[in-house]
Amino acid sequence: MTNPTRTEAQSGDPDAKPLGGLSHYVQLTEVRLPGAGNFALITVTGGDGKPATFSPESLQALHEMLAEVAKRVDSGRVAGVGITGQNRFFVAGADLKSLKCVEDLESARAAARQGHQVFGALAAITVPTFAFINGAAIGGGLEVALAARYRTISSDAKGISLPEAYLGLVPGWGGVYRLPRLIGPANAVKVMIENPLANNKVLDGKSAHELGIADAIFDSPDFLSRSLAWADRIMTDAAHREELDQRRASIAGSSKEEWEAAVAAGRAIVESKTSNAAPAPARLLDLLELGRSLDQAQSADLEVNALGELILTPQFKDSVYAFLELLQRRAKNPSGAPDPALARPINKVGVVGAGLMAGQLALLFARQLQVPVVMTDIDQGRVDQGVSHVHAQVDKLYTRKRISLDDADRLKALISGSVSTAAFTDADFVIEAVFEELSVKKQVLSEVESVVTENCILATNTSSLLVTEMAADLLHPERVIGFHFFNPVAAMPLLEIVRTSKTSDEVLATAFVLGRALKKTAVLVLDAPAFVVNRVLLRSVAEVLKAFDEGTPAEIADEALKPMGLPMTPFRLLAMIGLPVAQHVVESLHNAFGDRFPVSTNLQRLIDHGITTLWTAEHDGSRYIPQSTIGLLEFAHCPAASEQLLERVQDALAEEIGLLLEEGVVASAEDVDLCMMAGAGWPLHLGGITPYLDRTGASERVNDKPFHLNKTVGPNAEPI
């Protein structure tokens, strides 16, 4: 087949010119396809090289462009219509800034209705319609692609998602109706519920194609020309269309039983992730459950009402603040980061230790930096086991189709092991991940310093110990920095970068550049016990344990914080951390800060008897505390009611964060908010932990002032 040819707007052809002043948002190009003839290609643009978003103005521009294209279709001048984006973006979703300014229900419903009208205009075009997903298609960007009859996707595309449940909304521009009918209800729940509530997980081009969101996948260098050629074949080859329809039918099975099972699975995910404290995910599942028996128009009415009402909720306003101001602006512009030009190159990494955390670090560095990584441990057996475990994780990535076979082989070749620190002689960055004991870490760093070059940076992954004390006996303490990752390393975005009074600017700059290369959200913290996340998180856990020791029933103590919508209850968190590790950190905080961090005697009794969790789970999901466990424990007789304990925890958090800020551990309350969201899963719908504590009154009860005095913070704040 010969290549399609274009008639560009610059050629002088009046039929190819953008429509007046709308070219800032959309552009129209006519393409001559060898088989089908004239093809109308609409390109959604962001202007000034920015990603395109759907604001009321850009939606109106697209609507007018689609009306013009429909006229060309009706007159027989166009045989097919396509829509695509620019650069690495298809469309980056709705303009959240415009949505958060909506103040009344009718305006909110009008915003919801506009999306349906525009995307409906694309779906109503009477010739074949195509979406050529060249890059990120987020929220409304994916929904407009779903409104087309056919879709191609670039193999390099990232950020394919419907994140509305994460942001306090629903995919209310047709996504909640169209997606399950395209890829099946179970996969739709994965995209609309499971992924958003897993730290806003997104799909890449390959995954989207495998799910059935896209019908064909092409590599990026010639993505558009191959997509146009594919569209030409679809329009002219009936057998190819039939083959495609059969593939779609095999993916989108949607019996009543499948639909009900998918909704039930979605509700279980929402309960486990949010404790049903956020309204949007449950509302989305309600729409999905009702939508099976509805047609497009009926579902659209329900979507408009749901989206309109959710736009006005405090949870949406809080989510937008947290997402735009913290996870976007603050995360991309970390306070205190030096000039990146000072950073040193990192061409080889050393990891001291071959345990589970060390293995996670080794895989992260090798995968993201594509440099050699060598792991060491005290004997060959531990080294071999550690390297084998990392290689097995690489194999899992390949089996799950996250990487190619070539990528897997390359990664495994980059990761090696040794029993000698001499393997670090040419390393540029060495990080220790050994047992959380100061004397052990000091010895490790001293041994490493004796073999590395003078420019090699030494890092510690300590979660609670003082970096200054670790570096105190080294010849060059200025090269030492804290590099605190969170478990699981691949999934948790936060990296606490800990600077001591002696850490050099070059080392700090390298740390921030490295953090960005590792795709982590880096926050600068002062060298202080437990830094930010563990200090704040364990203050709340310590308060719950104290109430438990005082006689508060375990069910009340463990469920009291449910209104916060935290990702897990305190006792589940303790079981995940490991009771001995949690107790060790609490003890170090007790030594540093006194009775604000009481050491639980009951927790110690569980540890002494080798018990790893308070609860025993039944097959039906219920849980109980065995009598043998209860017999080990001793309680006072001062039980707290659920509401009392929640307020106690709120006040404790407000006190600890207030003290943390007074000590200058981070630059501002926004950094605390960012740390807690990226490192502890603090719910987005609460808008950050410090605005939440302001709204509950805890800040003023404890500190006599809010954290955000005279600032624009949260949904009801006024500009300065």
matplotlib code that plots the C-alpha trace (Angstrom):
import matplotlib.pyplot as plt

x = [0.0, 1.3, 1.7, -1.1, -0.5, -1.4, -2.8, -1.5, -3.1, 0.0, -0.5, -3.2, -6.0, -9.0, -10.4, -7.4, -7.3, -8.0, -11.3, -10.6, -9.4, -9.9, -6.5, -5.2, -7.2, -7.8, -6.4, -7.9, -5.8, -7.2, -5.3, -5.7, -5.7, -5.0, -8.0, -10.7, -10.0, -10.3, -9.7, -10.3, -7.7, -8.3, -5.3, -6.0, -3.3, -2.3, -0.7, 2.9, 3.9, 1.8, -0.3, -3.8, -6.6, -10.4, -11.6, -15.0, -13.3, -11.3, -14.4, -16.4, -13.7, -13.6, -17.4, -17.4, -14.7, -16.7, -19.7, -17.7, -16.3, -19.8, -20.8, -18.0, -19.0, -22.6, -21.6, -19.5, -16.2, -14.8, -14.7, -13.3, -12.5, -9.6, -8.5, -5.0, -2.8, 0.7, 4.1, 3.8, 0.2, -3.1, -5.2, -4.3, -7.8, -10.2, -9.0, -9.2, -8.7, -11.8, -13.8, -12.8, -14.1, -17.7, -19.9, -23.5, -25.2, -26.5, -23.1, -21.6, -24.2, -23.6, -19.9, -20.7, -23.2, -20.8, -18.5, -21.3, -22.4, -18.9, -18.0, -21.5, -20.9, -17.8, -19.7, -22.6, -20.5, -21.8, -18.4, -15.8, -14.2, -10.7, -8.6, -4.9, -3.6, -0.1, 0.6, -0.9, -4.7, -6.0, -9.6, -11.5, -8.7, -9.3, -13.1, -13.0, -10.9, -13.6, -16.2, -14.5, -15.3, -11.7, -8.4, -4.7, -2.1, 1.6, 3.9, 5.6, 2.4, 2.3, -0.4, -3.4, -5.9, -9.3, -8.2, -11.5, -12.1, -8.7, -9.6, -13.1, -15.1, -16.4, -15.6, -18.8, -18.2, -19.2, -16.3, -18.3, -20.7, -18.4, -15.3, -17.0, -18.7, -15.3, -13.1, -15.5, -16.7, -13.8, -11.2, -13.2, -13.1, -9.4, -9.0, -11.6, -11.2, -8.3, -5.6, -6.7, -6.9, -3.4, -1.5, -3.1, -1.5, -1.6, -1.4, 1.2, 0.5, 1.2, -1.1, -3.9, -3.7, -3.7, -6.8, -8.6, -8.7, -6.8, -7.4, -3.8, -0.4, 2.4, 5.9, 6.3, 8.6, 6.0, 3.0, 0.7, 1.5, 1.0, -2.3, -3.6, -2.6, -4.4, -7.5, -7.4, -7.5, -10.3, -12.4, -11.8, -11.3, -14.5, -12.6, -10.2, -13.2, -14.8, -11.6, -11.4, -15.0, -14.4, -11.4, -13.5, -16.3, -13.8, -12.5, -15.8, -17.8, -20.4, -22.9, -25.0, -22.8, -19.6, -21.0, -22.2, -18.8, -16.9, -19.0, -18.6, -14.8, -14.8, -16.6, -14.2, -11.3, -13.0, -13.6, -10.0, -8.4, -10.7, -12.9, -15.7, -14.7, -14.5, -17.8, -16.6, -15.5, -18.8, -20.8, -18.8, -19.7, -23.3, -23.3, -21.6, -24.1, -27.1, -25.6, -25.7, -29.4, -29.3, -28.7, -26.2, -28.6, -30.0, -26.5, -25.5, -28.2, -27.0, -23.4, -24.3, -26.1, -23.3, -20.5, -22.3, -22.9, -19.4, -17.8, -19.3, -18.2, -15.4, -13.6, -13.2, -12.0, -9.5, -8.3, -7.7, -5.7, -3.6, -3.1, -2.3, -0.6, 1.2, 1.7, 2.3, 3.7, 5.4, 6.7, 8.3, 9.8, 11.3, 12.2, 16.0, 17.2, 20.5, 21.4, 21.3, 24.4, 26.4, 25.4, 28.0, 27.4, 26.4, 27.8, 27.9, 26.0, 26.8, 24.3, 25.5, 23.3, 21.5, 18.2, 14.8, 15.1, 18.6, 17.3, 14.5, 17.0, 19.3, 16.5, 15.3, 18.8, 19.5, 16.1, 15.9, 19.6, 20.7, 24.0, 25.9, 24.7, 26.7, 25.3, 27.5, 26.9, 28.9, 29.0, 28.6, 25.4, 23.6, 25.0, 23.9, 20.5, 20.0, 21.1, 19.0, 16.0, 16.5, 16.9, 13.7, 11.9, 13.2, 11.8, 8.5, 8.5, 9.1, 6.4, 3.9, 5.0, 6.3, 9.6, 10.9, 13.2, 16.1, 15.4, 15.3, 18.6, 20.2, 18.9, 20.1, 23.5, 23.7, 23.0, 25.8, 27.1, 30.3, 31.4, 34.0, 33.5, 36.4, 33.6, 32.8, 36.2, 34.8, 31.3, 30.0, 27.2, 27.0, 23.9, 23.7, 20.5, 21.6, 20.0, 18.7, 21.4, 23.7, 26.9, 26.3, 25.7, 28.7, 31.0, 29.6, 30.1, 33.6, 34.5, 33.0, 34.8, 38.1, 37.8, 35.8, 37.1, 37.1, 34.1, 31.9, 28.7, 27.8, 24.1, 22.0, 18.5, 17.9, 14.3, 14.9, 18.6, 20.5, 22.7, 25.0, 25.9, 26.6, 29.0, 30.7, 33.8, 34.3, 37.1, 34.7, 31.3, 30.4, 29.9, 27.2, 23.5, 20.2, 18.3, 15.2, 12.9, 9.6, 8.4, 7.6, 10.2, 8.8, 5.4, 5.9, 6.8, 8.5, 12.2, 13.2, 16.6, 18.3, 21.0, 23.3, 25.1, 28.2, 26.6, 28.1, 26.0, 27.4, 26.3, 22.8, 22.4, 23.4, 20.8, 18.0, 19.0, 19.3, 15.9, 14.3, 16.1, 14.7, 11.2, 10.7, 9.1, 12.1, 11.7, 14.5, 14.4, 16.6, 18.6, 16.2, 14.9, 12.5, 12.5, 8.9, 6.7, 7.7, 7.6, 4.1, 2.7, 4.1, 2.8, -0.7, 0.0, 1.5, -1.7, -3.8, -1.6, -1.8, -5.6, -5.5, -3.2, -5.6, -8.4, -10.0, -11.4, -9.2, -12.1, -12.6, -8.9, -8.3, -11.3, -11.4, -9.4, -11.7, -13.3, -9.9, -10.0, -6.4, -5.1, -4.9, -5.8, -3.1, -2.8, -2.7, 0.1, 2.0, 1.7, 3.0, 6.0, 6.7, 6.1, 9.8, 10.7, 7.8, 8.7, 12.3, 11.5, 9.0, 11.7, 14.1, 11.4, 10.7, 14.4, 14.4, 11.0, 9.9, 6.3, 4.8, 5.9, 5.0, 6.4, 3.5, 4.0, 1.4, 3.2, 6.4, 4.6, 3.4, 6.9, 8.4, 6.0, 6.7, 3.3, 3.3, -0.2, -3.0, -5.8, -6.5, -8.5, -11.4, -12.2, -15.2, -13.1, -14.0, -11.3, -10.8, -8.1, -7.3, -7.8, -4.2, -3.2, -5.6, -4.2, -0.8, -2.0, -2.7, -5.0, -5.9, -9.5, -9.8, -11.4, -12.0, -14.9, -14.2, -14.9, -12.7, -9.8, -10.2, -10.0, -7.0, -5.1, -6.0, -4.6, -1.5, -0.9, -1.4, 1.1, 3.8, 3.6, 3.7, 6.8, 8.4, 7.9, 9.3, 12.4, 12.7, 12.7, 11.0, 10.5, 6.8, 3.5, 3.1, 6.2, 4.6, 1.4, 3.5, 5.5, 2.4, 0.6, 3.7, 5.1, 2.2, -0.8, -2.5, -5.8, -6.0, -9.6, -8.5, -6.4, -3.2, -2.8, -2.3, -5.4, -7.4, -6.1, -7.1, -10.6, -11.1, -10.0, -7.1, -4.5, -6.1, -6.9, -3.3, -1.2, -3.6, -3.4, -4.0, -1.1, -2.3, -3.0, -3.5, -2.9, -4.9, -5.3, -8.1, -11.6, -13.0, -9.9, -9.7, -6.8, -4.5]
y = [0.0, 3.4, 5.9, 8.3, 11.9, 15.0, 18.3, 20.7, 24.0, 25.8, 24.6, 27.1, 24.5, 26.2, 22.8, 22.1, 25.3, 25.4, 27.0, 30.7, 31.3, 27.7, 26.6, 27.1, 24.1, 22.0, 21.8, 20.0, 18.3, 16.5, 13.3, 11.4, 7.7, 5.4, 3.2, 5.1, 8.6, 11.8, 11.5, 14.3, 14.3, 16.5, 17.2, 18.4, 20.9, 22.3, 25.5, 26.5, 22.9, 22.2, 19.0, 19.5, 19.5, 19.8, 23.1, 24.5, 26.6, 23.7, 21.4, 24.1, 24.4, 20.6, 20.6, 23.2, 21.4, 18.2, 20.0, 21.3, 17.8, 16.3, 18.7, 17.5, 13.9, 14.6, 16.2, 13.1, 14.9, 12.8, 9.0, 8.8, 10.9, 10.6, 12.4, 12.5, 14.6, 16.3, 15.2, 12.7, 13.6, 12.6, 14.6, 15.0, 15.0, 17.6, 21.0, 20.5, 24.2, 25.1, 22.3, 23.3, 26.8, 25.6, 26.7, 25.6, 22.3, 23.5, 24.8, 21.5, 19.5, 21.7, 20.9, 17.2, 17.6, 19.4, 16.4, 14.1, 16.5, 16.9, 13.2, 12.3, 14.4, 12.3, 9.0, 10.2, 10.8, 8.4, 7.3, 5.3, 7.2, 6.6, 7.7, 7.6, 7.6, 8.9, 9.5, 10.0, 9.7, 10.6, 10.9, 12.8, 12.2, 8.5, 9.0, 10.9, 8.1, 5.6, 7.6, 6.8, 3.5, 2.3, 3.0, 2.7, 3.3, 4.1, 1.4, 4.3, 5.8, 6.2, 7.5, 5.7, 6.0, 6.9, 8.4, 10.1, 7.9, 8.9, 12.6, 12.4, 12.1, 9.5, 9.0, 10.9, 11.8, 8.3, 6.3, 4.4, 3.3, 2.6, 1.0, -2.1, -2.8, -2.6, -4.6, -6.3, -5.2, -6.9, -5.1, -1.9, -2.1, -2.6, 0.6, 2.7, 1.5, -0.7, 1.3, 4.7, 3.6, 2.0, 5.4, 6.3, 3.5, 3.9, 1.7, 1.9, 1.4, -2.3, -2.9, -0.8, -2.8, -6.2, -5.1, -4.2, -0.5, -0.1, -2.3, -2.0, -0.9, 0.7, 2.0, 5.7, 6.8, 6.2, 5.8, 8.3, 7.1, 3.5, 4.4, 6.1, 3.1, 0.8, 3.1, 2.9, -0.9, -1.0, 1.2, -0.9, -4.5, -6.1, -9.3, -7.3, -5.5, -8.9, -10.2, -7.1, -7.5, -11.1, -10.0, -7.4, -9.9, -12.3, -9.6, -7.9, -10.8, -9.3, -11.8, -10.8, -13.0, -11.4, -7.9, -8.6, -10.2, -7.2, -4.8, -6.9, -7.1, -3.3, -2.7, -4.9, -2.9, 0.4, -0.9, -2.1, 1.1, 3.9, 2.3, 3.9, 7.3, 8.8, 9.1, 8.9, 5.3, 3.9, 6.3, 5.0, 1.4, 2.4, 3.7, 0.6, -1.7, 0.2, 0.9, -2.7, -2.5, 1.1, 2.5, 5.3, 8.1, 6.8, 6.2, 9.7, 11.2, 9.3, 10.2, 13.9, 13.9, 12.0, 14.0, 17.3, 16.4, 15.1, 18.3, 20.2, 17.9, 18.9, 15.7, 16.8, 20.3, 18.7, 16.2, 18.9, 21.0, 17.9, 16.8, 20.1, 22.0, 19.1, 16.1, 18.3, 21.7, 20.9, 17.5, 18.9, 21.9, 20.5, 23.0, 23.3, 21.4, 22.8, 23.7, 20.4, 21.5, 20.7, 17.0, 14.3, 11.5, 8.1, 5.3, 2.5, 1.8, -0.4, -1.8, -3.1, -6.0, -8.7, -8.9, -8.0, -4.2, -4.3, -6.4, -3.9, -1.1, -2.9, -3.6, 0.0, 1.5, -1.0, -0.6, 3.2, 4.2, 1.3, 1.2, -1.8, -2.5, -4.7, -6.1, -7.3, -9.3, -11.2, -14.6, -16.1, -17.9, -14.6, -12.9, -15.7, -15.8, -12.0, -11.8, -14.8, -13.2, -10.0, -12.0, -13.8, -10.4, -9.5, -12.7, -11.8, -8.5, -10.3, -12.9, -10.1, -8.5, -5.4, -5.7, -7.5, -10.5, -8.4, -5.9, -8.8, -10.2, -6.7, -6.1, -9.4, -8.7, -5.3, -6.8, -8.8, -9.7, -10.0, -10.8, -8.1, -4.3, -4.1, -4.4, -0.8, 0.6, 2.2, 2.9, 6.5, 5.9, 3.2, 2.8, 0.6, -1.4, -3.4, -4.0, -0.9, -0.7, 2.3, 0.4, -2.0, 0.9, 2.8, -0.2, -0.7, 2.9, 2.9, -0.3, 1.2, 4.5, 2.7, 1.3, 3.9, 6.9, 10.4, 11.4, 8.4, 9.3, 7.2, 6.9, 5.2, 3.9, 4.2, 4.8, 6.3, 6.7, 9.9, 10.1, 12.5, 9.9, 7.3, 9.7, 11.0, 8.8, 9.0, 10.9, 12.6, 13.0, 15.6, 12.8, 11.1, 11.5, 9.8, 8.2, 6.8, 4.8, 3.3, -0.3, -1.6, 0.4, 0.0, 1.2, 4.0, 7.3, 9.1, 9.5, 11.3, 13.0, 13.6, 16.3, 16.6, 19.8, 18.6, 17.2, 19.1, 20.9, 18.7, 15.5, 17.0, 18.1, 14.6, 13.1, 15.2, 14.5, 10.8, 10.8, 12.3, 9.7, 7.0, 8.5, 9.3, 12.3, 13.7, 15.8, 17.4, 16.7, 17.6, 14.9, 14.1, 10.9, 9.1, 12.1, 12.9, 9.9, 7.4, 10.0, 11.2, 7.7, 6.1, 8.9, 7.9, 4.2, 4.8, 6.6, 3.7, 1.2, 3.3, 3.2, -0.5, -1.0, 1.2, -1.2, 0.0, -3.1, -4.1, -3.7, -0.1, 0.7, -0.7, 0.8, 4.3, 6.0, 4.6, 8.1, 9.2, 6.6, 5.5, 2.6, 0.2, 0.1, 0.6, -3.1, -4.1, -1.6, -3.0, -6.5, -5.3, -3.5, -6.4, -6.1, -6.2, -3.5, -1.3, -1.7, -0.9, 2.3, 3.3, 2.7, 5.0, 7.7, 7.2, 7.7, 10.9, 12.4, 10.8, 10.0, 11.3, 7.9, 5.4, 1.9, -0.7, -3.4, -5.6, -5.2, -6.4, -9.4, -10.4, -10.1, -12.1, -15.0, -14.9, -13.6, -11.6, -10.3, -9.6, -10.9, -14.4, -14.3, -16.7, -18.0, -15.7, -12.6, -12.2, -12.0, -12.7, -12.6, -16.1, -16.7, -17.8, -14.3, -12.5, -14.5, -12.9, -9.4, -7.0, -4.0, -1.0, -0.1, 3.2, 2.3, 5.0, 5.3, 5.4, 9.1, 9.9, 7.9, 9.6, 13.0, 11.9, 10.8, 14.0, 16.1, 13.9, 14.4, 18.1, 18.3, 16.2, 18.0, 21.4, 20.3, 18.9, 22.2, 24.2, 22.0, 22.8, 19.1, 20.3, 23.7, 23.9, 22.2, 21.4, 19.2, 17.3, 16.8, 15.7, 13.2, 11.7, 11.2, 9.9, 7.9, 6.7, 6.7, 9.6, 9.9, 12.4, 13.3, 14.7, 17.3, 16.8, 16.0, 19.6, 21.0, 18.0, 18.8, 22.5, 21.5, 19.1, 21.9, 19.8, 22.4, 25.1, 22.8, 21.8, 24.6, 27.6, 28.3, 26.5, 25.3, 27.3, 30.8, 33.4, 30.9, 29.5, 25.9, 23.5, 23.8, 26.7, 28.9, 32.4, 33.9, 36.2]
z = [0.0, -0.8, 2.0, 2.7, 1.7, 3.6, 2.6, 5.2, 6.2, 5.0, 1.5, 0.8, 0.4, 2.1, 3.0, 5.2, 7.2, 10.9, 11.8, 12.7, 16.2, 17.3, 16.1, 19.6, 20.7, 17.6, 14.1, 11.1, 8.4, 5.4, 4.5, 1.2, 1.9, -1.1, -0.6, 1.3, 0.0, 2.0, 5.7, 8.3, 11.0, 14.0, 16.2, 19.8, 20.8, 24.2, 22.9, 23.7, 23.8, 26.9, 27.2, 25.9, 28.5, 28.2, 29.5, 28.6, 25.9, 24.4, 24.5, 22.7, 20.1, 19.5, 19.3, 16.6, 14.7, 14.9, 13.6, 10.6, 10.0, 10.1, 7.3, 5.2, 5.9, 5.0, 1.8, 0.8, 1.0, 3.9, 4.2, 7.7, 10.8, 13.2, 16.3, 17.8, 20.0, 19.9, 21.2, 24.0, 24.9, 23.4, 25.9, 29.6, 30.9, 32.1, 33.3, 37.0, 37.8, 35.9, 37.6, 41.1, 40.5, 39.8, 42.7, 42.0, 41.0, 37.7, 36.5, 37.7, 35.7, 32.7, 32.8, 32.9, 30.2, 27.9, 27.7, 26.7, 24.0, 22.5, 22.7, 21.5, 18.4, 17.6, 18.2, 16.0, 12.9, 10.2, 8.7, 10.6, 13.4, 14.9, 17.9, 17.3, 20.9, 20.5, 24.2, 27.6, 27.5, 31.0, 32.2, 29.6, 27.2, 27.3, 27.2, 23.9, 22.5, 23.7, 21.8, 18.5, 16.8, 16.5, 18.3, 17.8, 20.4, 20.5, 22.0, 23.8, 25.3, 29.1, 31.4, 29.9, 32.8, 34.2, 37.5, 38.4, 41.5, 42.8, 42.3, 43.8, 40.6, 38.2, 34.5, 33.8, 30.1, 29.0, 30.3, 32.9, 30.2, 27.3, 28.9, 30.4, 27.1, 25.3, 27.7, 30.0, 33.5, 35.4, 33.4, 33.6, 37.4, 37.2, 35.2, 37.0, 40.6, 41.3, 39.5, 40.7, 44.3, 44.0, 44.0, 40.7, 38.8, 35.0, 31.9, 29.1, 25.5, 25.5, 28.5, 27.1, 23.9, 25.7, 27.7, 24.5, 24.9, 21.6, 18.6, 17.2, 18.5, 16.5, 17.4, 17.9, 15.1, 12.4, 14.6, 12.8, 9.3, 10.3, 12.1, 9.0, 6.9, 9.3, 9.3, 5.5, 5.7, 8.2, 5.9, 2.8, 4.1, 5.4, 6.4, 8.6, 10.2, 11.0, 12.5, 14.7, 15.8, 16.8, 19.0, 20.7, 21.4, 23.0, 25.3, 26.3, 27.7, 30.0, 31.4, 34.4, 36.6, 35.3, 35.8, 39.4, 40.3, 38.9, 41.0, 44.1, 43.6, 43.1, 46.4, 48.2, 46.8, 47.9, 51.4, 51.8, 50.3, 51.6, 54.3, 52.2, 53.6, 50.1, 48.1, 44.5, 44.2, 45.6, 43.4, 40.4, 41.2, 41.7, 38.1, 36.8, 38.6, 37.3, 33.9, 32.7, 31.9, 30.6, 27.1, 26.4, 26.9, 30.2, 31.6, 30.5, 32.6, 35.7, 34.9, 34.6, 38.0, 39.7, 38.3, 39.0, 42.6, 43.1, 41.7, 44.6, 47.4, 49.8, 48.9, 45.3, 46.2, 48.7, 46.1, 43.5, 46.0, 47.0, 43.5, 41.8, 44.6, 46.3, 44.1, 41.0, 41.9, 45.2, 44.2, 41.0, 42.7, 46.0, 48.6, 49.3, 46.2, 45.1, 41.5, 39.5, 37.6, 40.8, 40.6, 39.9, 37.4, 38.7, 36.5, 39.1, 42.3, 45.3, 47.7, 51.1, 52.0, 50.1, 52.0, 50.7, 51.0, 49.5, 46.6, 46.0, 45.9, 43.5, 41.1, 41.2, 40.6, 37.7, 36.1, 36.2, 35.8, 33.5, 35.3, 37.0, 40.5, 42.9, 46.1, 49.0, 52.2, 54.8, 53.1, 49.7, 50.5, 51.4, 48.3, 46.0, 47.5, 47.3, 43.7, 42.7, 44.4, 42.3, 39.1, 40.0, 40.3, 36.9, 35.5, 37.0, 35.3, 32.0, 32.7, 33.5, 30.2, 31.9, 30.2, 27.1, 27.1, 26.0, 28.8, 31.3, 30.2, 30.3, 33.8, 35.2, 33.6, 35.4, 38.9, 40.5, 44.0, 46.0, 49.5, 49.4, 49.6, 47.1, 44.5, 45.3, 44.3, 41.1, 42.4, 42.4, 44.9, 47.6, 49.8, 52.9, 53.7, 56.7, 60.1, 61.8, 64.5, 64.7, 65.5, 62.6, 60.1, 61.4, 60.8, 57.3, 56.3, 57.6, 55.7, 52.5, 52.9, 53.1, 49.5, 47.5, 45.7, 47.2, 45.0, 45.9, 47.8, 50.8, 51.5, 54.2, 54.0, 57.7, 58.7, 62.2, 63.1, 63.0, 59.8, 61.6, 64.2, 61.5, 59.7, 62.9, 62.7, 58.9, 57.3, 54.9, 56.6, 53.9, 51.4, 53.5, 53.0, 54.1, 51.3, 52.9, 50.6, 51.6, 51.3, 48.8, 47.0, 43.5, 44.5, 47.1, 45.5, 48.4, 49.0, 52.1, 51.4, 54.7, 54.9, 57.8, 58.8, 57.0, 53.8, 50.8, 48.2, 45.4, 47.3, 48.0, 44.4, 43.2, 45.6, 44.1, 40.5, 41.3, 43.0, 39.9, 37.7, 40.0, 39.4, 43.1, 44.9, 46.8, 49.9, 51.8, 55.5, 58.4, 60.2, 63.1, 64.6, 62.2, 59.9, 58.8, 57.8, 60.4, 63.1, 62.2, 61.4, 64.6, 66.7, 65.7, 66.1, 69.5, 70.6, 69.4, 71.2, 74.3, 74.2, 73.6, 76.7, 78.7, 78.0, 74.7, 72.9, 70.0, 67.5, 68.6, 68.8, 65.3, 63.6, 65.3, 62.5, 59.8, 59.1, 57.9, 55.0, 55.7, 53.5, 56.5, 60.1, 62.8, 63.7, 60.0, 59.6, 62.5, 61.1, 57.7, 59.2, 61.6, 65.3, 66.3, 63.7, 64.8, 68.5, 67.8, 66.0, 68.7, 71.3, 69.5, 69.3, 73.0, 73.7, 71.6, 72.5, 75.7, 76.7, 73.4, 72.1, 74.9, 74.4, 74.5, 77.0, 75.3, 72.0, 73.7, 75.1, 71.6, 70.3, 73.2, 72.4, 68.6, 67.7, 64.5, 64.4, 66.9, 64.7, 63.3, 60.1, 59.3, 55.8, 55.6, 56.1, 59.8, 62.4, 66.1, 68.8, 70.1, 73.8, 74.0, 72.9, 75.1, 78.1, 77.5, 77.6, 80.5, 80.4, 82.5, 82.9, 81.0, 77.7, 75.1, 72.8, 69.1, 68.7, 71.7, 70.3, 66.9, 68.5, 70.6, 67.5, 65.7, 68.6, 68.8, 65.1, 65.3, 68.2, 66.6, 63.3, 65.1, 66.9, 63.8, 62.0, 64.9, 64.7, 61.0, 60.0, 56.7, 55.2, 55.5, 56.3, 52.6, 52.7, 55.6, 53.5, 50.5, 52.6, 54.1, 50.8, 48.9, 51.8, 53.9, 51.5, 53.2, 51.3, 48.5, 49.3, 52.7, 51.0, 53.0, 56.7, 57.9, 56.2, 57.6, 61.1, 60.6, 59.5, 62.5, 64.9, 66.2, 65.1, 67.2, 70.1, 70.5, 68.9, 69.3, 65.5, 62.2, 60.1, 57.1, 58.5, 55.7, 52.9, 50.1, 51.2, 50.9, 49.3, 51.4, 51.7, 50.4, 48.4, 50.2]

ax = plt.figure().add_subplot(projection="3d")
ax.plot(x, y, z, "-o")
ax.set_aspect("equal")
plt.show()
